Amino acid sequence: MSPKPREYKTFKYDASPFFFYIDVLPLDLSQCDIPHHAELLKEVQSNPIMPLPLRVDRVFSGKSSILIRPRDPVSFSINENIAIINPQPFIQSGIKKLLYFTEVRASREFVLSLTLENAEEWWNSTKFLYGRLRTLEEDFVAFLKAYLHIMVKAKVNNDDLNSAARQYCELIRDICNKRIQEKYILVELKEKEKLVDLYKMKEGDVFEKIFKKTRRELLYPAFVDIEVVDFEEAGYSQFNSKKFKGKAMKYIPLLFYDDLLECMLQNLEILKENECEIIDPSILLDKNIIKLVDKDTSSLDQYTWLKDFNQIKIDSVMNSFKPTFPYDLR
């Protein structure tokens, strides 16, 4: 049996929620100075499904995290059809990218490769968990619907994808900016809803120049409570029941909006300079990650996110790449 990798520092109260957004630009590998890492990332360079935040620490350590789950199927009408996110291949594709990123980060920081044992331990302890993340759920649904409405619609109608990509990134940027400026987020805990702060402003000391200390208002991200439910025994049929009991954990919601805002600002800088390569939505359509179904005859219930995703296989992803070690990284 391979040795257990050294762990990232983790905290028991940290729920570590994550989800995926759909990017429009391929990974920039120009700064990847290790050939094996570049080879690894090239395999997922045109995979537009990006994990957010990039919690490689939980995967590498085999610790559970919380997959954000939309409460209803994610769809948008396009002409005579409905474009819908197919949850299982969507998550499978996102997890593949997450595992590749984990391997690269782990080999850089710990000089170790991700093991199948830890990757499976992470997923097996994650797939049954649900966290009540009201505002985050709604916002990530909005991000996915924006992709369907703008990018997929542009593809279907043969419109300009560069223009659509700019519009899509601007919309996500605006949503993130609005959340940060409003400062509040809606949470659910013990069957009650309340508004909580995304961050607090407090006075603190900063050094503007060497040996010159100044007092000013600083931003401190807030830890927010989340109720986490394990459905392994009760089953997802109990999702709408008020009888199930969850445990309280914490997370930092500002990280989602801050990280995604930075990504969109970087995208817009690239998109405004010149015509550049856009990841064609046909990649997702060809793989049935996004499906176009008949508006009148199709049932959307089969595209629920409230299930255990047992058919998602970690071993198939791990077998798709060679571990970094014993490769020579010099």
C-alpha positions in Angstrom: 0.0 0.0 0.0 1.3 3.4 -0.9 2.2 5.7 2.0 -0.5 8.2 3.1 0.4 11.7 1.8 1.3 14.4 4.2 -1.8 16.4 4.8 -2.7 20.0 4.3 -3.9 21.6 7.5 -7.6 21.2 7.8 -10.2 22.2 10.4 -13.1 20.1 11.6 -15.5 23.0 11.6 -14.7 23.9 8.0 -17.5 22.7 5.7 -15.4 23.5 2.5 -18.3 24.0 0.1 -17.4 24.0 -3.6 -19.1 24.0 -7.0 -18.2 24.6 -10.6 -18.6 27.4 -13.1 -18.2 27.2 -16.8 -15.3 29.2 -18.2 -14.9 30.5 -21.8 -11.1 30.6 -22.2 -8.7 27.6 -22.2 -6.1 27.3 -19.4 -3.0 29.4 -20.0 -0.1 27.0 -19.8 2.5 29.6 -20.6 3.6 30.0 -17.0 3.8 26.2 -16.4 7.6 25.6 -16.2 7.5 21.9 -15.4 7.1 19.7 -18.5 5.1 17.0 -16.7 2.7 19.5 -15.2 2.2 21.1 -18.6 1.5 17.7 -20.0 -1.0 17.0 -17.3 -2.8 20.3 -17.6 -2.9 20.1 -21.4 -5.3 17.2 -21.0 -7.9 19.4 -19.3 -6.9 22.7 -21.0 -10.1 22.9 -23.1 -12.4 21.5 -20.3 -14.4 24.6 -19.4 -15.8 23.3 -16.1 -13.8 24.9 -13.4 -14.0 24.0 -9.6 -14.5 27.0 -7.3 -12.9 27.4 -4.8 -10.0 25.2 -5.8 -10.1 23.1 -2.6 -7.2 20.7 -3.6 -6.4 20.5 0.2 -9.5 18.4 0.9 -9.0 16.1 -2.0 -5.3 15.5 -1.3 -6.1 14.9 2.4 -9.1 12.7 1.7 -11.3 15.0 3.8 -15.0 15.6 2.9 -16.2 18.9 1.4 -19.7 20.1 0.5 -20.9 20.0 -3.1 -23.3 22.9 -3.7 -26.5 21.4 -5.2 -29.1 23.4 -7.1 -32.5 22.5 -5.7 -34.1 22.2 -9.1 -32.9 21.2 -12.6 -30.9 24.0 -14.3 -32.4 24.9 -17.6 -33.1 27.8 -20.0 -35.4 28.0 -23.1 -33.6 28.4 -26.4 -35.9 28.8 -29.4 -38.0 25.6 -29.6 -35.9 23.7 -27.1 -34.8 23.7 -23.5 -31.0 23.7 -22.8 -30.4 21.8 -19.6 -27.3 21.0 -17.5 -26.9 17.2 -17.2 -25.6 16.9 -13.6 -23.7 13.7 -13.6 -21.4 14.3 -16.6 -21.1 17.9 -15.6 -19.8 16.9 -12.1 -17.7 14.1 -13.5 -15.9 16.5 -15.9 -15.5 19.1 -13.1 -14.0 16.5 -10.7 -11.6 15.4 -13.4 -10.2 18.9 -13.6 -10.1 19.2 -9.8 -8.1 15.9 -9.5 -5.6 17.1 -12.2 -5.1 20.4 -10.4 -4.7 18.5 -7.1 -1.9 16.4 -8.5 0.0 19.4 -9.8 -0.4 21.4 -6.6 0.5 18.4 -4.4 3.6 17.5 -6.3 4.8 21.2 -6.2 4.1 21.7 -2.5 4.7 18.3 -0.9 6.8 16.5 -3.6 4.1 13.7 -3.5 1.5 12.5 -5.9 -2.3 12.2 -5.2 -3.3 8.6 -4.3 -6.4 6.8 -5.5 -7.1 5.9 -1.9 -7.3 9.6 -0.8 -9.2 10.7 -3.9 -11.8 8.0 -3.3 -12.0 8.7 0.4 -12.7 12.4 -0.4 -15.5 11.6 -2.9 -17.1 8.8 -0.9 -17.4 11.1 2.1 -18.5 14.1 0.0 -21.2 12.7 -2.3 -23.8 12.1 0.5 -23.5 15.5 2.1 -25.8 18.5 1.5 -25.4 22.0 2.9 -28.1 24.6 3.0 -26.5 27.3 1.1 -29.4 29.4 -0.1 -27.8 32.4 -1.7 -24.8 30.5 -3.1 -27.2 27.9 -4.7 -29.2 30.7 -6.3 -26.2 32.5 -7.6 -24.5 29.4 -9.1 -27.7 28.5 -10.8 -27.7 32.1 -12.2 -24.2 31.6 -13.4 -25.1 28.3 -15.2 -28.3 29.7 -16.7 -26.3 32.7 -17.9 -24.0 30.3 -19.8 -27.0 28.5 -21.4 -28.8 31.8 -22.2 -25.7 33.5 -23.7 -23.1 31.1 -24.8 -25.2 28.1 -25.8 -27.8 30.3 -27.5 -25.0 32.1 -29.5 -23.8 28.7 -30.6 -27.2 27.5 -31.6 -27.9 30.7 -33.5 -24.4 30.9 -35.1 -23.8 34.2 -33.4 -20.3 35.6 -32.6 -18.9 33.6 -29.7 -16.3 36.3 -28.7 -19.1 38.9 -28.2 -21.1 36.3 -26.3 -18.1 35.5 -24.1 -17.7 39.1 -23.2 -21.4 39.5 -22.3 -21.3 36.3 -20.2 -18.2 37.4 -18.2 -19.6 40.9 -17.7 -22.8 39.4 -16.3 -21.0 37.2 -13.8 -18.7 40.1 -12.9 -21.8 42.2 -12.1 -23.4 39.5 -9.9 -20.2 39.1 -7.9 -19.8 42.9 -7.6 -23.3 43.3 -6.4 -23.0 40.6 -3.7 -19.8 42.1 -2.4 -21.2 45.7 -2.4 -24.4 44.6 -0.7 -22.3 42.9 1.9 -25.0 40.5 3.1 -25.9 36.9 2.3 -29.0 34.8 3.1 -28.4 31.6 5.1 -30.7 28.9 6.5 -30.1 27.3 9.9 -32.5 25.3 12.0 -35.4 26.0 9.6 -34.8 29.7 9.9 -33.5 32.2 7.4 -31.4 35.3 8.3 -29.1 37.8 6.7 -25.5 37.7 7.7 -22.4 39.7 6.8 -20.0 38.6 4.1 -17.3 40.6 5.8 -16.6 43.2 8.5 -14.6 46.3 8.4 -12.3 46.9 11.4 -9.4 49.2 12.1 -6.0 47.6 11.9 -2.4 48.5 11.5 -0.7 48.4 8.1 2.8 49.4 7.0 2.7 51.7 4.1 6.4 52.2 4.1 9.2 50.6 6.0 8.9 51.4 9.7 5.8 53.6 9.0 2.7 52.2 10.6 -0.8 53.5 9.8 -4.2 52.7 11.2 -6.9 52.2 8.6 -10.1 50.2 8.0 -9.4 46.7 6.8 -11.7 44.0 5.4 -12.1 40.8 7.4 -14.0 37.9 5.6 -16.7 36.5 7.9 -17.1 32.9 8.8 -20.8 31.9 8.2 -22.7 29.0 9.7 -24.0 26.3 7.4 -26.2 23.3 8.2 -24.8 20.1 6.8 -27.0 17.0 6.4 -25.7 13.5 5.7 -28.1 11.7 3.4 -26.3 8.3 3.3 -28.9 6.7 5.7 -32.0 8.9 5.2 -31.8 9.1 1.4 -32.4 12.2 -0.8 -36.1 11.6 -0.7 -36.0 13.2 2.7 -34.6 16.5 1.3 -37.8 18.4 1.7 -38.6 16.9 5.1 -38.3 19.2 8.1 -37.5 16.2 10.3 -33.9 15.7 9.3 -31.2 17.1 11.5 -27.9 18.6 10.4 -24.8 19.7 12.1 -23.6 23.3 12.1 -20.3 24.0 10.3 -18.7 27.1 8.9 -17.4 28.6 5.6 -16.3 31.9 4.1 -18.8 32.9 1.3 -16.8 35.9 0.3 -14.1 33.6 -1.2 -16.6 32.5 -3.9 -17.4 35.9 -5.1 -13.9 37.3 -4.7 -12.3 34.5 -6.6 -14.9 34.4 -9.4 -14.8 38.2 -9.7 -11.0 38.0 -10.2 -11.4 35.3 -12.9 -14.0 37.3 -14.8 -11.9 40.5 -14.7 -8.9 38.6 -16.1 -11.1 37.1 -18.8 -12.4 40.5 -19.8 -8.9 41.9 -20.0 -8.0 39.1 -22.5 -11.2 39.4 -24.4 -11.0 43.1 -25.0 -7.5 43.0 -26.4 -8.1 41.0 -29.5 -10.0 38.1 -31.0 -8.9 35.1 -29.0 -9.6 31.4 -28.7 -13.0 30.7 -27.1 -13.9 27.2 -25.8 -16.7 26.3 -28.1 -19.9 25.2 -26.3 -20.2 22.3 -28.7 -17.6 20.5 -26.5 -20.3 20.4 -23.7 -23.1 19.6 -26.2 -21.2 16.7 -27.8 -20.5 15.1 -24.4 -24.1 15.5 -23.2 -23.0 17.7 -20.4 -25.5 20.2 -21.8 -28.5 18.8 -23.6 -31.0 20.4 -25.9 -34.4 18.7 -25.2 -37.8 19.2 -26.7 -39.8 21.8 -24.8 -43.1 20.0 -25.0 -42.3 16.4 -24.4 -39.3 16.2 -22.1 -39.4 15.7 -18.4 -36.7 17.5 -16.5 -37.0 15.5 -13.3 -34.2 13.1 -14.4 -31.8 16.1 -14.2 -32.0 16.5 -10.5 -28.9 17.3 -8.4 -30.3 15.8 -5.3 -28.8 12.3 -5.5 -25.6 10.6 -4.5 -23.9 10.4 -7.9 -22.7 6.9 -7.3 -22.0 6.4 -11.0 -19.2 9.0 -10.9 -16.0 7.1 -10.8 -12.8 8.5 -9.3 -10.6 5.5 -10.4 -11.3 6.2 -14.1 -10.0 9.7 -13.7 -7.0 8.7 -11.7 -6.1 6.1 -14.3 -6.3 8.8 -17.0 -3.0 10.4 -16.0 0.4 9.3 -14.9 1.4 10.3 -11.3 4.1 13.0 -11.2 6.5 10.8 -9.2 8.9 9.2 -9.9 9.1 11.7 -12.7 12.1 14.0 -12.7 10.8 17.6 -12.1 14.1 19.4 -12.6 
